[in-house]
Amino acid sequence: MVTGCTGTRPGTVAGATWPRRRRATVAAGSGFWDSMEDDVSLTIGLADDLDTTFEQLVRAHQDRLYSIALRVLGDTSEAEEAAQDAFVRAYRAMARYEPERIRELQLRPWLATIVLNLCRSRLARRPAVVRRQLSLDSPLPGDLEPRAEEARGPAAATARRAAAEEWANLLMTLPPAYRSAVVLRHVDGLSYPELAIALDRPEGTVKAQVHRGLAMLRTAFEAADRHEREEMTA
């Protein structure tokens, strides 16, 4: 999803061409970097050698950051730019951090915070009257995906896509605070403790935001469904 960075940015994301940072005293072989599978290993690698490991970070998280941005912004081009900018900001931040601070990072909520802040800035610059209709390349994941019968064929595929687009467009109508909470919990899959870190709110508050956001989604969906049935029977 993330294709690169241009202009005055420090390098390209997809190509992982970044300004060199002085290495720590430990250098590991390429097999070590290829074998890292989780964020704990990534933070250790980033602390030891930011430039070598940052490409691993991009590959591990670029799809989820794009997905978060897409669900919050509702625009594919803006989502790509926000995801790219998030990696640039993450790199610049870690380039200033001491190795111990990098090792202590919780990457999933930390990166989510960065991309959400960028999305909020973009939303704040939009005219108040703008309403984005989200065209999906894939169905909504997680609990937001409407579960229809597993019928096959073009008609069933069209129906599933229409249902997914309806849910996604309803998601765009939520106030930003509720939309962010629902996206991070039910699209990105963050745990509630991670969600509290990402949103910088108490865990009880983010739970309430998620539950309220889902309730608003269901209410909006039921209202739209009733309206559609009334139009059909009028």
Secondary structure as a PSIPRED ss2 file (coil, helix, strand):
# PSIPRED VFORMAT (PSIPRED V4.0)

   1 M C   1.000  0.000  0.000
   2 V C   1.000  0.000  0.000
   3 T C   1.000  0.000  0.000
   4 G C   1.000  0.000  0.000
   5 C C   1.000  0.000  0.000
   6 T C   1.000  0.000  0.000
   7 G C   1.000  0.000  0.000
   8 T C   1.000  0.000  0.000
   9 R C   1.000  0.000  0.000
  10 P C   1.000  0.000  0.000
  11 G C   1.000  0.000  0.000
  12 T E   0.000  0.000  1.000
  13 V C   1.000  0.000  0.000
  14 A C   1.000  0.000  0.000
  15 G C   1.000  0.000  0.000
  16 A C   1.000  0.000  0.000
  17 T E   0.000  0.000  1.000
  18 W C   1.000  0.000  0.000
  19 P C   1.000  0.000  0.000
  20 R C   1.000  0.000  0.000
  21 R C   1.000  0.000  0.000
  22 R C   1.000  0.000  0.000
  23 R C   1.000  0.000  0.000
  24 A C   1.000  0.000  0.000
  25 T C   1.000  0.000  0.000
  26 V C   1.000  0.000  0.000
  27 A C   1.000  0.000  0.000
  28 A C   1.000  0.000  0.000
  29 G C   1.000  0.000  0.000
  30 S H   0.000  1.000  0.000
  31 G H   0.000  1.000  0.000
  32 F H   0.000  1.000  0.000
  33 W H   0.000  1.000  0.000
  34 D H   0.000  1.000  0.000
  35 S H   0.000  1.000  0.000
  36 M C   1.000  0.000  0.000
  37 E C   1.000  0.000  0.000
  38 D C   1.000  0.000  0.000
  39 D H   0.000  1.000  0.000
  40 V H   0.000  1.000  0.000
  41 S H   0.000  1.000  0.000
  42 L H   0.000  1.000  0.000
  43 T H   0.000  1.000  0.000
  44 I H   0.000  1.000  0.000
  45 G H   0.000  1.000  0.000
  46 L H   0.000  1.000  0.000
  47 A H   0.000  1.000  0.000
  48 D H   0.000  1.000  0.000
  49 D C   1.000  0.000  0.000
  50 L H   0.000  1.000  0.000
  51 D H   0.000  1.000  0.000
  52 T H   0.000  1.000  0.000
  53 T H   0.000  1.000  0.000
  54 F H   0.000  1.000  0.000
  55 E H   0.000  1.000  0.000
  56 Q H   0.000  1.000  0.000
  57 L H   0.000  1.000  0.000
  58 V H   0.000  1.000  0.000
  59 R H   0.000  1.000  0.000
  60 A H   0.000  1.000  0.000
  61 H H   0.000  1.000  0.000
  62 Q H   0.000  1.000  0.000
  63 D H   0.000  1.000  0.000
  64 R H   0.000  1.000  0.000
  65 L H   0.000  1.000  0.000
  66 Y H   0.000  1.000  0.000
  67 S H   0.000  1.000  0.000
  68 I H   0.000  1.000  0.000
  69 A H   0.000  1.000  0.000
  70 L H   0.000  1.000  0.000
  71 R H   0.000  1.000  0.000
  72 V H   0.000  1.000  0.000
  73 L H   0.000  1.000  0.000
  74 G C   1.000  0.000  0.000
  75 D C   1.000  0.000  0.000
  76 T H   0.000  1.000  0.000
  77 S H   0.000  1.000  0.000
  78 E H   0.000  1.000  0.000
  79 A H   0.000  1.000  0.000
  80 E H   0.000  1.000  0.000
  81 E H   0.000  1.000  0.000
  82 A H   0.000  1.000  0.000
  83 A H   0.000  1.000  0.000
  84 Q H   0.000  1.000  0.000
  85 D H   0.000  1.000  0.000
  86 A H   0.000  1.000  0.000
  87 F H   0.000  1.000  0.000
  88 V H   0.000  1.000  0.000
  89 R H   0.000  1.000  0.000
  90 A H   0.000  1.000  0.000
  91 Y H   0.000  1.000  0.000
  92 R H   0.000  1.000  0.000
  93 A H   0.000  1.000  0.000
  94 M H   0.000  1.000  0.000
  95 A H   0.000  1.000  0.000
  96 R H   0.000  1.000  0.000
  97 Y C   1.000  0.000  0.000
  98 E C   1.000  0.000  0.000
  99 P H   0.000  1.000  0.000
 100 E H   0.000  1.000  0.000
 101 R H   0.000  1.000  0.000
 102 I H   0.000  1.000  0.000
 103 R H   0.000  1.000  0.000
 104 E C   1.000  0.000  0.000
 105 L C   1.000  0.000  0.000
 106 Q C   1.000  0.000  0.000
 107 L H   0.000  1.000  0.000
 108 R H   0.000  1.000  0.000
 109 P H   0.000  1.000  0.000
 110 W H   0.000  1.000  0.000
 111 L H   0.000  1.000  0.000
 112 A H   0.000  1.000  0.000
 113 T H   0.000  1.000  0.000
 114 I H   0.000  1.000  0.000
 115 V H   0.000  1.000  0.000
 116 L H   0.000  1.000  0.000
 117 N H   0.000  1.000  0.000
 118 L H   0.000  1.000  0.000
 119 C H   0.000  1.000  0.000
 120 R H   0.000  1.000  0.000
 121 S H   0.000  1.000  0.000
 122 R H   0.000  1.000  0.000
 123 L H   0.000  1.000  0.000
 124 A H   0.000  1.000  0.000
 125 R H   0.000  1.000  0.000
 126 R C   1.000  0.000  0.000
 127 P C   1.000  0.000  0.000
 128 A C   1.000  0.000  0.000
 129 V C   1.000  0.000  0.000
 130 V C   1.000  0.000  0.000
 131 R C   1.000  0.000  0.000
 132 R C   1.000  0.000  0.000
 133 Q C   1.000  0.000  0.000
 134 L C   1.000  0.000  0.000
 135 S C   1.000  0.000  0.000
 136 L C   1.000  0.000  0.000
 137 D C   1.000  0.000  0.000
 138 S C   1.000  0.000  0.000
 139 P C   1.000  0.000  0.000
 140 L C   1.000  0.000  0.000
 141 P C   1.000  0.000  0.000
 142 G H   0.000  1.000  0.000
 143 D H   0.000  1.000  0.000
 144 L H   0.000  1.000  0.000
 145 E C   1.000  0.000  0.000
 146 P C   1.000  0.000  0.000
 147 R C   1.000  0.000  0.000
 148 A C   1.000  0.000  0.000
 149 E C   1.000  0.000  0.000
 150 E C   1.000  0.000  0.000
 151 A C   1.000  0.000  0.000
 152 R C   1.000  0.000  0.000
 153 G C   1.000  0.000  0.000
 154 P H   0.000  1.000  0.000
 155 A H   0.000  1.000  0.000
 156 A H   0.000  1.000  0.000
 157 A H   0.000  1.000  0.000
 158 T H   0.000  1.000  0.000
 159 A H   0.000  1.000  0.000
 160 R H   0.000  1.000  0.000
 161 R H   0.000  1.000  0.000
 162 A H   0.000  1.000  0.000
 163 A H   0.000  1.000  0.000
 164 A H   0.000  1.000  0.000
 165 E H   0.000  1.000  0.000
 166 E H   0.000  1.000  0.000
 167 W H   0.000  1.000  0.000
 168 A H   0.000  1.000  0.000
 169 N H   0.000  1.000  0.000
 170 L H   0.000  1.000  0.000
 171 L H   0.000  1.000  0.000
 172 M H   0.000  1.000  0.000
 173 T C   1.000  0.000  0.000
 174 L C   1.000  0.000  0.000
 175 P C   1.000  0.000  0.000
 176 P H   0.000  1.000  0.000
 177 A H   0.000  1.000  0.000
 178 Y H   0.000  1.000  0.000
 179 R H   0.000  1.000  0.000
 180 S H   0.000  1.000  0.000
 181 A H   0.000  1.000  0.000
 182 V H   0.000  1.000  0.000
 183 V H   0.000  1.000  0.000
 184 L H   0.000  1.000  0.000
 185 R H   0.000  1.000  0.000
 186 H H   0.000  1.000  0.000
 187 V H   0.000  1.000  0.000
 188 D C   1.000  0.000  0.000
 189 G C   1.000  0.000  0.000
 190 L C   1.000  0.000  0.000
 191 S C   1.000  0.000  0.000
 192 Y H   0.000  1.000  0.000
 193 P H   0.000  1.000  0.000
 194 E H   0.000  1.000  0.000
 195 L H   0.000  1.000  0.000
 196 A H   0.000  1.000  0.000
 197 I H   0.000  1.000  0.000
 198 A H   0.000  1.000  0.000
 199 L H   0.000  1.000  0.000
 200 D C   1.000  0.000  0.000
 201 R C   1.000  0.000  0.000
 202 P C   1.000  0.000  0.000
 203 E H   0.000  1.000  0.000
 204 G H   0.000  1.000  0.000
 205 T H   0.000  1.000  0.000
 206 V H   0.000  1.000  0.000
 207 K H   0.000  1.000  0.000
 208 A H   0.000  1.000  0.000
 209 Q H   0.000  1.000  0.000
 210 V H   0.000  1.000  0.000
 211 H H   0.000  1.000  0.000
 212 R H   0.000  1.000  0.000
 213 G H   0.000  1.000  0.000
 214 L H   0.000  1.000  0.000
 215 A H   0.000  1.000  0.000
 216 M H   0.000  1.000  0.000
 217 L H   0.000  1.000  0.000
 218 R H   0.000  1.000  0.000
 219 T H   0.000  1.000  0.000
 220 A H   0.000  1.000  0.000
 221 F H   0.000  1.000  0.000
 222 E H   0.000  1.000  0.000
 223 A H   0.000  1.000  0.000
 224 A H   0.000  1.000  0.000
 225 D H   0.000  1.000  0.000
 226 R H   0.000  1.000  0.000
 227 H H   0.000  1.000  0.000
 228 E H   0.000  1.000  0.000
 229 R H   0.000  1.000  0.000
 230 E H   0.000  1.000  0.000
 231 E H   0.000  1.000  0.000
 232 M H   0.000  1.000  0.000
 233 T H   0.000  1.000  0.000
 234 A C   1.000  0.000  0.000
